[in-house]
Amino acid sequence: MVRRRYCNDRTEGIDTQVTSDAHSLRFAYSTINWGTTPDLAKTFAEIRDAGWSAVELFTHQLDWLGTPDHLRAALGSLQVATNCWLIEVPTSPAQTAKLKNQIDYAALMGAEAMGLYGGNRLRWRTPAAEEYADLASCCEELAVYGADKGVTVAYHPHVACTIETEEEIDLLMDRTEVLTLCLDASHIALVDEDPVTQFRKYYDRLGYIHLKDWARGKFVEMGQGTIGIDFAAILDYLAGQNFGGWVVIENSRSDVSPFESARINADFLTGLGYSLETGAK
């Protein structure tokens, strides 16, 4: 048995016991490679056929997803692990309301977490203090709202967004309490920082994670990169900590089909000895 701590409680967290094999990690696959308005039934069928049991919904409008019953029919046996959405800076009440609707939908679908990435970063200057503060305030409001719905809200530090570096992550964490992180190994490496070091440093604020690789100016399947991301070390650390959040493989684009990328990533993980079966909660 392992104890999983879900970070959406406002105080001490929610501990639950679950059965575990040698590796307790749970894996999901992002829909990002199929675009924002894909044929949902085809997309989910390809993800299932590639060997995955759970999925992250990536920036799909609610009117595209349809009712929860409609989406469940398209999902088949797939579990919705997480949802991920863009947050823009400056923030606005209208944006906050729309993101709360996404949290509500995630809760209805049984998703445990919702990721936020953004806002766009101007290349000729670092964000201003008021921009960091604006992002932190809005993310914390959403995190508190999500906590009441049973959905962990996690900010995703991202190249070309307000929060890129470890120093900026510290600023965000210092300004929030309920908000967690969705760390992405490739975006950490792309700012010349070490993924394993950051997973260790921010473990207590880690909601869930993204994994993908990078080579020759583009995102690639895991194990095909050229920037030295040690996925085995990352996963070994998380498994050793009995990490309870989702490990989402987010192959943003591919030179082959989205299905083939999903299959390659599945083979990479199973080759390391991990199972993609999640089982019902």
C-alpha distance (Angstrom), angle and dihedral (degrees) to the residues before:
residue distance angle dihedral
M1 . . .
V2 3.80 . .
R3 3.78 130.1 .
R4 3.78 116.3 -125.7
R5 3.76 118.6 -159.1
Y6 3.78 115.0 -152.2
C7 3.77 108.6 -155.6
N8 3.80 98.8 -149.8
D9 3.79 96.5 94.1
R10 3.79 115.1 100.8
T11 3.78 94.8 -133.7
E12 3.78 125.8 15.6
G13 3.81 103.2 -2.2
I14 3.78 129.5 -119.0
D15 3.79 116.2 -79.8
T16 3.79 120.0 -159.6
Q17 3.78 131.2 172.9
V18 3.78 118.8 -129.7
T19 3.76 133.0 175.0
S20 3.79 115.9 -104.6
D21 3.77 141.7 -167.7
A22 3.80 121.3 -145.9
H23 3.82 88.3 -66.0
S24 3.80 117.1 41.7
L25 3.81 96.6 -168.1
R26 3.79 120.4 123.5
F27 3.80 119.3 -148.1
A28 3.79 131.7 -157.6
Y29 3.80 133.6 176.7
S30 3.80 125.5 -130.6
T31 3.78 123.4 -127.6
I32 3.83 90.5 -144.0
N33 3.82 94.6 108.6
W34 3.82 91.5 59.9
G35 3.81 94.2 56.0
T36 3.79 132.3 -119.5
T37 3.83 97.0 -70.5
P38 3.81 105.1 37.6
D39 3.77 130.5 153.2
L40 3.79 93.1 -89.8
A41 3.80 97.3 -157.0
K42 3.82 91.5 49.8
T43 3.81 92.9 44.5
F44 3.79 94.0 51.0
A45 3.81 92.0 43.9
E46 3.81 90.4 54.7
I47 3.79 92.1 48.0
R48 3.81 90.5 50.2
D49 3.81 92.3 45.5
A50 3.80 90.5 52.0
G51 3.79 88.5 60.1
W52 3.79 104.7 -97.1
S53 3.82 126.2 136.1
A54 3.81 101.0 -171.1
V55 3.77 137.5 38.7
E56 3.79 143.1 -155.9
L57 3.81 114.7 -139.8
F58 3.82 106.2 -138.2
T59 3.82 119.2 -155.4
H60 3.79 98.2 -41.4
Q61 3.79 114.8 157.2
L62 3.79 113.8 -120.9
D63 3.79 91.8 -120.4
W64 3.83 87.8 58.5
L65 3.80 94.0 48.5
G66 3.78 92.4 48.0
T67 3.77 125.6 -162.6
P68 3.80 119.7 -17.2
D69 3.81 89.6 -108.6
H70 3.82 90.6 52.5
L71 3.80 91.5 50.0
R72 3.81 93.4 46.2
A73 3.80 89.7 54.3
A74 3.81 90.6 52.8
L75 3.82 93.0 44.9
G76 3.78 94.7 56.7
S77 3.79 106.5 178.9
L78 3.81 94.5 -8.3
Q79 3.80 118.6 114.8
V80 3.81 119.6 -142.0
A81 3.79 103.6 -125.1
T82 3.80 102.4 171.2
N83 3.78 145.4 -8.5
C84 3.82 124.2 -140.7
W85 3.79 129.3 -159.8
L86 3.80 143.0 172.3
I87 3.80 120.4 -108.1
E88 3.80 118.0 -162.1
V89 3.80 128.5 -149.0
P90 2.98 124.4 -112.1
T91 3.76 88.1 47.7
S92 3.80 123.4 -146.7
P93 3.80 138.1 -162.5
A94 3.81 89.7 -112.2
Q95 3.79 92.3 54.8
T96 3.80 91.6 46.6
A97 3.81 90.8 51.9
K98 3.81 91.7 50.5
L99 3.81 91.8 49.0
K100 3.80 90.1 50.1
N101 3.81 87.4 54.8
Q102 3.80 88.2 54.1
I103 3.81 89.5 51.5
D104 3.81 90.2 50.2
Y105 3.80 90.6 51.8
A106 3.81 91.5 46.5
A107 3.80 89.0 53.4
L108 3.80 91.6 50.3
M109 3.81 89.4 52.7
G110 3.80 93.3 48.8
A111 3.80 94.9 -112.1
E112 3.79 112.3 160.7
A113 3.79 98.2 -154.9
M114 3.78 144.4 22.3
G115 3.78 121.6 -153.1
L116 3.81 125.3 -149.1
Y117 3.81 125.0 -161.2
G118 3.83 129.0 179.4
G119 2.95 164.7 4.4
N120 3.75 109.7 -166.4
R121 3.81 115.1 -100.9
L122 3.79 123.0 -139.1
R123 3.81 108.7 -128.4
W124 3.82 95.6 -143.9
R125 3.81 96.5 58.8
T126 3.76 142.4 21.0
P127 3.80 116.8 -109.7
A128 3.78 116.3 -80.8
A129 3.81 122.2 -113.2
E130 3.79 90.9 -106.9
E131 3.82 90.5 53.6
Y132 3.80 91.9 53.7
A133 3.81 89.1 47.2
D134 3.82 92.9 48.1
L135 3.79 92.6 50.9
A136 3.81 92.8 46.1
S137 3.80 93.4 49.2
C138 3.80 94.1 49.8
C139 3.81 93.9 44.1
E140 3.79 91.2 49.7
E141 3.81 91.6 50.0
L142 3.80 89.1 51.8
A143 3.81 91.7 45.8
V144 3.81 92.0 53.6
Y145 3.81 89.7 47.2
G146 3.79 90.9 48.9
A147 3.79 92.2 48.5
D148 3.78 89.8 59.6
K149 3.82 88.9 52.3
G150 3.81 95.2 46.2
V151 3.83 92.8 -108.6
T152 3.81 120.0 125.5
V153 3.81 110.7 -139.7
A154 3.81 114.1 -148.1
Y155 3.80 129.5 -175.8
H156 3.82 115.1 -137.6
P157 3.84 113.1 -143.8
H158 3.79 103.7 -141.0
V159 3.78 139.8 178.7
A160 3.82 110.8 -100.3
C161 3.81 92.1 19.1
T162 3.80 132.6 103.4
I163 3.81 93.3 -92.2
E164 3.83 114.0 45.8
T165 3.80 110.6 137.4
E166 3.79 138.9 50.8
E167 3.79 90.1 -107.2
E168 3.80 90.0 55.2
I169 3.80 92.0 45.9
D170 3.80 87.0 55.9
L171 3.81 89.8 53.4
L172 3.80 91.0 52.2
M173 3.79 94.5 45.6
D174 3.82 91.6 48.0
R175 3.81 89.7 54.8
T176 3.80 97.0 47.6
E177 3.80 138.6 52.2
V178 3.81 109.6 -178.7
L179 3.82 97.2 34.2
T180 3.80 115.2 100.1
L181 3.81 132.7 -165.4
C182 3.77 135.4 -106.8
L183 3.79 100.4 -158.5
D184 3.81 117.6 -162.0
A185 3.81 116.8 -156.4
S186 3.79 94.5 -149.2
H187 3.79 96.0 50.0
I188 3.81 89.8 48.8
A189 3.81 91.1 51.3
L190 3.81 92.5 45.2
V191 3.82 90.6 63.7
D192 3.83 89.2 49.9
E193 3.80 95.3 -105.0
D194 3.80 128.8 126.8
P195 3.82 118.3 -103.6
V196 3.81 96.5 -156.2
T197 3.81 91.2 50.9
Q198 3.80 91.4 52.3
F199 3.81 94.1 45.8
R200 3.78 87.8 54.3
K201 3.80 95.4 44.2
Y202 3.81 96.4 48.3
Y203 3.79 99.1 32.3
D204 3.81 93.6 119.0
R205 3.83 90.1 55.5
L206 3.80 95.9 41.5
G207 3.80 113.1 123.0
Y208 3.80 99.0 170.5
I209 3.80 138.1 -37.6
H210 3.80 143.6 -124.7
L211 3.80 124.0 -142.6
K212 3.80 129.9 -167.9
D213 3.80 136.6 130.6
W214 3.82 136.4 -118.8
A215 3.78 134.1 -145.6
R216 3.80 136.3 162.2
G217 3.78 95.7 -6.8
K218 3.79 99.9 -44.8
F219 3.79 142.9 76.1
V220 3.79 114.7 -96.1
E221 3.79 139.8 177.6
M222 3.80 118.7 -70.3
G223 3.79 112.9 -81.0
Q224 3.81 93.8 22.8
G225 3.80 97.4 84.7
T226 3.78 131.8 111.7
I227 3.83 102.9 -151.5
G228 3.78 98.0 79.0
I229 3.80 103.0 -109.7
D230 3.81 107.0 173.3
F231 3.79 100.9 -147.5
A232 3.80 92.5 170.8
A233 3.81 90.7 57.3
I234 3.82 92.6 46.9
L235 3.79 92.9 50.2
D236 3.77 93.1 42.7
Y237 3.80 90.2 54.3
L238 3.81 93.1 47.9
A239 3.80 92.8 46.2
G240 3.79 90.0 48.9
Q241 3.81 89.2 54.4
N242 3.84 91.8 47.7
F243 3.80 87.7 -122.3
G244 3.79 109.0 -156.8
G245 3.79 101.0 -165.5
W246 3.79 125.5 92.7
V247 3.80 122.6 -86.8
V248 3.82 103.3 -145.6
I249 3.79 120.5 -165.2
E250 3.81 104.6 -147.1
N251 3.82 109.8 -173.3
S252 3.80 97.9 -177.6
R253 3.80 95.8 -167.2
S254 3.79 138.8 -11.6
D255 3.79 143.8 -157.9
V256 3.79 88.9 -135.4
S257 3.79 127.9 45.5
P258 3.83 120.3 -60.9
F259 3.81 87.6 -114.6
E260 3.80 92.5 53.5
S261 3.82 91.4 48.7
A262 3.80 89.5 50.7
R263 3.80 90.2 51.1
I264 3.83 93.1 48.0
N265 3.81 91.4 50.3
A266 3.81 90.9 47.5
D267 3.80 90.9 51.2
F268 3.82 90.5 49.3
L269 3.79 92.7 55.7
T270 3.78 96.1 42.7
G271 3.80 87.5 48.2
L272 3.81 87.5 60.1
G273 3.80 89.0 53.6
Y274 3.80 99.8 -100.6
S275 3.78 125.9 134.9
L276 3.80 121.7 -135.1
E277 3.80 92.5 -156.4
T278 3.78 111.8 109.1
G279 3.79 105.1 176.5
A280 3.77 123.9 -150.0
K281 3.76 117.4 -63.2
